């Protein structure tokens, strides 16, 4: 049986909540939007490149966001010693270039797990907690805003890639 990405329900939320609720809620919405763009597609469809020779694919975006979630929340903010996902010093774009349709279910599950682990880190911290990156103090607030922006940008890419794969458009 061929694996297909499951359907998702994007969360609602208050537009007038406190800052923490707004930031975590908007991140949850953007996360689910990427998964929504993948819903119903097979591993082969998820790995389909949008416009060759570009390596951009929905599966590449899934792998990329798992890597980004790990780097920002677990490695940088929480200081965890977690091995780097989908890339090496020699090939920083492996998340896109090595997207394998046979591993789509595993890569999808990896993103969900990184999101879960990131949420656990966020739940234990204050928005004002900081770490140092590039010689500058960065707060959890910054990380949440950065990830919201990262997902928003890549969700725009996902819109175009999904349309190219099977013609589906819209929210």
N, C-alpha and C positions, 0 to 999 in steps of 0.2 A: 504494500500500500504506500502511496506517495504522501509524504508529509506536506501539509499546507499550514501556513501561518493562521492561528486562530483569530476569530473576531474579538474585538475589544469594545468595551464601553468607556467612553471618556468621562472622567468625573466632572461634576458640576462644582459649584462653590460660590461663596459670597464674593461680591465685588467691593465690599466695604468692610472686610474683616481686618483683624490686626495684621501687622507686617509679616510676622512669621507664617500665619495661615495663608496670606496672599502669596508669598514667595513659594512655599512648599506646594500650595494648590496649583499655581501656574506651572511649576515644574512638572507636577503630576499630569497636568493636562497636555503639556507638550510631549512628555514621554509617551503618553497613550496615543497622541496624534501620529507619532512615527509608527507605532505598532498598528494603528488603524490603516495607515497607508500600505502596510504589508499584508493585511488580513486577506485570506482567501487565495494567496499566491503560493505556488510550489517553490521548492528550493531553486529549481532551474529559473523560474521567473524572477525570484528575488535576486539572483546572481546576474541577471541579464544587464549588460552595460547599457547605459542610456544613449550615449553618442560616442562610439568608438572613434579615436583611441582612448578616450577618457575611461578611467577605471570606475567611474561612479555607478553604483548600483544600490538598490535597496538593501541587499545583504551587506554590502560594504558599509552603508550608513549604520546598520545595526551593529556591526563589528566595531566601527569607529566610535559610536556612542558608548559601547561597553568599555572601550579603552579609556575614553574621556571621563566617564563616571569613576572608574577605578583611580585614575591619575589624580583627579581633583579632590575627591572625597576621602578615599582610603589612603593613598600614598602621601599626598601633600597635606591635606587638612589633618587627618588622623595619625599620620606618621607611621602607618602600617607598612611592613615589609612584604608587599605583594608583588609577585613577578609581573612584569609588563605584559599586557595583552597585545596580540596582533601587531607586532612590530619589533624591530631591533634597530640598533644603531646603523646597521648596514641597509635596512629597508624600513624606513619610518612609515611608508604607505602600505605595508602589508595588510592592514585592515581592509583596504580596497582591492589591492592587487592579488591577494591570495584568497578571495572570497570563493569558497567551494560549495556548490549547490548540495553536495552530499552531506555537508556539515551544517546546513541551514538550521535545522532543529536545535542542534547543539549551540550554535552561535546565538540564536534567539533566546534560548534558555539562559545562556551566559549573560546576556543583557538584562534579563529579568532579575537574575541573581545579583548582578552589580547594583542595580537599582535598589533592591531590597537591602543590601549591605550598606549602601550610601544612606538610605533612609534611617537605618539603625545608628549610623554615625551622627546624623543630623539630630535625631531625637535626643541624644545625650549632650548636646552642645547648645551654647548660646549663640545668637547671631553675631555677637561681639567677640567671640573667641577668635584668636588669630594664630597664624603660622607665618613663617618667612619663606618667600619665594622670590628668587632673583634679587635678594637683598632688601626686599620690601615686605612690610607687614600686610597680610591679606586676611580678611575676616570671612567667617562663614557666610555672612550676608553677601560679600563679593562673589563667593563661589556659587551660591544659589543664583545670583543674577547672571553670572557668566554662563552657567549651564542652561538657564532659560534662553539666553541669547544664542548659544550653540545649537540647542534643539530647534529654536525658531528658524534659524538660518538653514539648517539641514532639513527641516520639514518643508521649506520652500523647494529645496532640491527634490525631496521625496514626492512632492506634488507632480513635478515634471517627469520624474522617472516613472512613476506609476502610470501616468497618462501614456508614456511611450511604450510601456510593457503591455497594457491591455485596454487602453483608452479610457479608464476610469478617471474621472475628475471630481472636484468638489471637496468639501470639508472632510 
